[in-house]
Amino acid sequence: MRLLPFIYIFIFGVVLTVALLFIEQPFWLIYIVIIAVYVVLLVLPPMYTVYKSNNLKKIERFLEKNKKKPIFAYALAVQTGNREEIIDTIQMILSKYKQPYVQEVYKANLALFENNISLFEQRAKQISKEPLHTYYIAYAEALKGNFENAQVLKKKLPVGWMPCAIDAIIAKAHGDMIAFHQAAEQSINLARGVQKFNLFYSFKWMEKE
């Protein structure tokens, strides 16, 4: 069934090519048009789902179709809330993706899910790119109970889901579940794509902890 849309797109490309040839368009123009059509129909929809979609069900369907890729398997593991499964998928990511930035972020995540807060803080400081560097350090400060430091760091974060997520983490540490739910909801509403999916289920997981 997953092959059917590609067949339709291929047929559409062939028909479009024949039509352009029939009206005697130059070869270079036909080539550009066909490439553009394939990019719009094949590349842009998954990119939109990953980075911009606001539909959790649509994101989940995309993740299920692509769960052989460790990063997407990780998001599905977060959905289950199974700590061992989450750790296994993080280790798969670390094994497959050797880019320094990916290693930095997911090593921090690994320490977090292993409940090793001191190691989590150490690895948060090693993240080389902003704003995640500041976000993860603020996260570590909140977990350590250094709420004033977390609030100072939060103010350095760009407007969006990150400051609200820090507010939720601080509220959870205080045991204020009403404030936690409010901040978590704000953070989720401001996020998009797979990040929204991760936040939605991460907060559910945090609520049960």
VOLUM-47330 format. One line per 5 residues: number of its first residue (from 1); their letters; for each residue x, y, z of N, C-alpha, C. Coordinates in steps of 0.1 Angstrom, whole numbers, m for minus. Layout:
residues N
NUM = A = X,Y,Z,X,Y,Z,X,Y,Z | ... $
***
This chain:
residues 209
1 = MRLLP = 8,m12,0,0,0,0,9,13,0 | 20,12,7,28,24,7,34,27,m6 | 35,17,m15,41,19,m28,31,26,m38 | 18,25,m35,8,31,m44,10,46,m46 | 12,54,m36,14,69,m39,26,72,m48 $
6 = FIYIF = 37,64,m47,48,66,m55,45,62,m70 | 37,52,m72,33,48,m85,25,59,m92 | 15,65,m84,7,76,m89,16,88,m92 | 25,91,m84,34,103,m87,43,100,m99 | 47,88,m101,55,84,m112,47,86,m125 $
11 = IFGVV = 35,81,m125,26,82,m136,23,96,m139 | 21,104,m129,18,119,m131,30,125,m138 | 42,121,m133,55,127,m139,56,123,m154 | 53,111,m157,53,107,m171,43,114,m180 | 31,116,m175,21,123,m182,25,137,m184 $
16 = LTVAL = 30,143,m174,34,157,m174,46,159,m184 | 55,150,m185,66,150,m194,61,149,m208 | 52,140,m211,46,139,m224,39,151,m229 | 31,157,m219,24,169,m222,33,181,m226 | 44,182,m218,54,193,m221,61,191,m234 $
21 = LFIEQ = 64,178,m237,70,175,m250,60,178,m262 | 47,175,m259,37,177,m270,36,192,m273 | 38,201,m263,37,215,m266,51,221,m269 | 60,212,m272,74,215,m277,81,225,m267 | 81,222,m254,89,229,m245,103,224,m245 $
26 = PFWLI = 113,233,m243,127,228,m243,130,218,m232 | 140,209,m236,143,198,m227,147,203,m213 | 155,214,m212,160,219,m199,148,223,m190 | 138,229,m197,126,234,m189,118,222,m184 | 117,212,m192,110,199,m188,117,193,m177 $
31 = YIVII = 130,192,m177,138,186,m167,136,194,m153 | 137,207,m154,135,215,m142,121,213,m136 | 111,213,m145,97,212,m140,95,198,m133 | 100,188,m140,98,174,m134,105,173,m121 | 117,178,m120,124,177,m107,117,185,m96 $
36 = AVYVV = 112,197,m100,104,205,m90,92,198,m86 | 85,191,m95,73,184,m91,76,172,m81 | 86,165,m84,90,154,m76,94,158,m62 | 101,170,m61,106,175,m48,93,179,m40 | 84,186,m47,72,191,m40,63,179,m35 $
41 = LLVLP = 62,168,m43,53,157,m40,60,147,m31 | 73,145,m32,80,135,m24,88,140,m12 | 94,151,m13,103,156,m3,96,165,7 | 89,175,2,83,185,11,73,179,21 | 64,170,17,54,165,27,61,158,39 $
46 = PMYTV = 71,149,38,77,144,50,84,154,58 | 91,164,51,98,174,58,88,183,66 | 76,185,61,66,193,68,62,185,80 | 60,172,79,55,164,90,65,164,101 | 78,163,98,89,162,108,91,175,115 $
51 = YKSNN = 90,187,108,94,199,114,82,209,116 | 71,207,110,61,218,111,46,213,114 | 44,200,113,30,195,115,26,198,129 | 13,200,131,6,202,144,m3,191,147 | m3,180,139,m12,169,140,m5,157,145 $
56 = LKKIE = m7,154,158,0,143,165,m3,130,158 | m15,127,154,m18,115,147,m11,113,134 | m10,124,127,m2,123,114,12,121,117 | 18,127,127,32,126,130,34,111,135 | 25,106,143,26,92,147,26,82,136 $
61 = RFLEK = 18,84,126,17,76,114,31,76,106 | 36,88,105,49,90,98,60,82,106 | 60,84,119,70,77,127,69,62,126 | 57,57,126,55,42,125,60,37,111 | 58,45,101,63,41,88,78,42,87 $
66 = NKKKP = 84,50,95,99,52,94,106,47,107 | 100,38,115,106,34,128,119,26,127 | 123,22,115,136,16,113,147,26,115 | 144,38,114,154,49,116,154,52,131 | 166,50,138,167,51,152,161,64,158 $
71 = IFAYA = 163,75,152,158,88,157,142,88,158 | 136,82,148,121,81,148,117,70,158 | 125,59,159,122,49,169,123,54,183 | 132,64,185,133,70,198,120,77,202 | 114,85,193,102,92,195,91,82,199 $
76 = LAVQT = 90,71,192,80,61,195,82,55,209 | 95,53,212,98,48,226,94,57,237 | 96,70,234,92,80,244,77,79,246 | 70,77,235,55,75,236,51,64,245 | 58,53,245,55,41,253,58,44,268 $
81 = GNREE = 68,53,270,72,56,284,80,44,290 | 85,35,282,93,24,287,107,28,288 | 113,30,300,126,35,302,137,27,294 | 136,14,296,146,5,289,145,6,274 | 133,7,269,132,9,254,138,22,249 $
86 = IIDTI = 135,32,257,140,46,254,156,45,254 | 162,39,264,176,38,265,182,30,254 | 175,20,250,180,11,239,180,19,226 | 169,27,223,169,35,211,179,46,211 | 182,52,222,193,62,223,206,56,220 $
91 = QMILS = 209,44,225,221,37,222,222,34,207 | 211,31,201,211,28,186,215,41,179 | 209,52,183,212,65,177,227,68,179 | 233,66,191,247,69,193,256,60,185 | 251,48,182,259,39,174,259,42,159 $
96 = KYKQP = 247,47,155,246,50,140,250,64,136 | 247,74,144,250,88,140,262,93,148 | 272,96,140,285,100,147,287,115,146 | 278,123,141,280,137,141,281,142,156 | 291,151,158,293,155,172,281,161,179 $
101 = YVQEV = 273,169,172,261,175,178,251,164,182 | 249,154,174,239,144,177,245,136,189 | 257,133,189,263,126,200,262,134,214 | 264,147,213,263,155,225,249,155,231 | 239,157,222,225,158,227,220,145,232 $
106 = YKANL = 223,134,225,217,121,229,225,114,240 | 237,118,242,245,113,254,239,120,267 | 235,133,265,228,140,276,215,133,279 | 207,130,268,194,123,270,196,110,277 | 206,103,273,209,90,279,211,91,294 $
111 = ALFEN = 219,100,298,222,103,312,209,106,320 | 200,114,313,187,118,319,179,106,322 | 177,97,312,168,86,313,175,75,322 | 187,76,325,194,67,334,194,73,348 | 187,85,350,186,91,363,200,95,369 $
116 = NISLF = 209,98,360,222,102,365,223,117,363 | 219,125,373,217,139,371,231,146,370 | 241,142,377,254,148,377,260,146,363 | 259,134,357,264,131,344,256,139,334 | 243,140,336,234,148,327,239,162,326 $
121 = EQRAK = 242,168,338,247,182,338,260,183,331 | 269,174,333,282,174,327,280,173,312 | 272,165,307,270,163,292,262,175,287 | 253,181,294,246,193,290,256,204,287 | 266,206,295,276,216,293,285,213,281 $
126 = QISKE = 285,201,276,293,198,264,286,200,251 | 273,203,252,265,205,240,270,218,234 | 274,218,221,281,229,215,272,239,208 | 260,236,206,251,245,198,240,251,207 | 237,264,205,226,270,211,214,269,202 $
131 = PLHTY = 202,269,208,199,272,222,198,259,231 | 201,247,225,200,235,233,210,235,244 | 222,241,242,232,241,253,226,248,266 | 220,260,264,214,267,275,202,259,281 | 194,254,272,182,247,276,185,235,285 $
136 = YIAYA = 195,227,281,198,215,288,205,218,302 | 213,229,302,219,233,315,208,238,324 | 198,246,319,187,250,327,179,238,332 | 177,228,324,170,216,327,178,209,339 | 191,208,338,199,202,349,198,210,362 $
141 = EALKG = 199,223,361,197,232,373,184,230,380 | 173,229,372,160,226,378,160,213,385 | 165,203,379,165,189,385,173,189,398 | 184,197,398,192,198,410,186,207,421 | 175,214,418,168,222,428,173,237,428 $
146 = NFENA = 182,240,418,187,254,417,178,262,408 | 166,265,413,156,271,405,159,285,401 | 166,293,409,169,306,405,179,306,393 | 188,297,393,197,296,382,190,291,369 | 181,282,371,173,277,360,164,289,354 $
151 = QVLKK = 159,297,363,151,309,358,159,319,350 | 171,321,355,181,330,348,184,325,334 | 187,312,334,191,306,321,179,306,311 | 167,304,317,154,303,309,152,316,301 | 156,327,308,154,340,301,163,342,289 $
156 = KLPVG = 173,334,288,182,335,276,178,327,265 | 167,319,267,162,310,256,153,318,247 | 153,314,234,144,321,225,129,319,228 | 120,328,224,106,326,226,102,313,219 | 94,305,226,89,293,220,87,282,231 $
161 = WMPCA = 89,270,227,86,259,236,96,257,247 | 108,261,245,119,258,255,116,265,269 | 114,278,269,111,284,283,100,278,290 | 89,275,283,77,269,289,81,255,294 | 89,248,287,93,234,292,101,235,305 $
166 = IDAII = 110,245,306,117,247,318,108,251,329 | 98,259,327,88,262,337,81,250,342 | 78,241,332,71,228,336,80,219,345 | 93,219,341,102,211,349,104,216,363 | 104,229,364,105,236,377,93,233,386 $
171 = AKAHG = 81,235,379,68,232,386,67,218,391 | 72,208,383,72,194,387,81,192,399 | 93,198,398,102,197,410,96,202,422 | 88,213,421,81,219,433,69,210,437 | 65,201,429,53,194,432,40,201,429 $
176 = DMIAF = 41,212,421,29,220,417,24,215,404 | 15,205,404,11,198,392,1,207,384 | m5,216,390,m14,226,382,m5,234,373 | 5,240,379,15,248,371,22,240,361 | 25,227,365,32,218,356,23,216,343 $
181 = HQAAE = 11,213,345,2,210,334,0,223,325 | m1,234,331,m3,247,324,10,249,315 | 22,248,321,34,251,314,37,241,303 | 34,228,307,35,217,297,26,219,285 | 14,223,287,5,225,276,9,237,267 $
186 = QSINL = 14,248,273,20,259,266,31,255,257 | 40,247,263,52,242,256,48,234,244 | 39,224,246,34,216,235,27,224,224 | 19,233,228,12,242,218,22,250,209 | 33,253,215,43,261,207,52,253,199 $
191 = ARGVQ = 53,240,201,62,231,194,55,226,181 | 63,221,172,57,216,159,65,203,156 | 59,195,147,65,183,142,69,173,152 | 80,165,150,84,155,159,87,160,173 | 92,173,174,95,179,187,82,180,195 $
196 = KFNLF = 71,183,188,58,184,195,54,170,201 | 56,160,192,53,146,196,61,142,208 | 74,145,208,83,141,219,79,148,232 | 76,161,231,72,169,243,59,163,249 | 49,161,240,36,156,245,38,144,253 $
201 = YSFKW = 46,134,248,47,121,256,58,122,267 | 68,131,265,77,133,276,71,139,288 | 62,148,287,55,154,298,45,143,304 | 39,135,296,31,124,302,40,115,310 | 52,112,305,61,103,312,66,110,325 $
206 = MEKE = 69,123,325,73,130,337,62,131,347 | 49,132,343,38,132,352,37,119,360 | 40,108,354,39,95,361,51,93,370 | 62,100,368,74,97,376,73,102,390 $
***
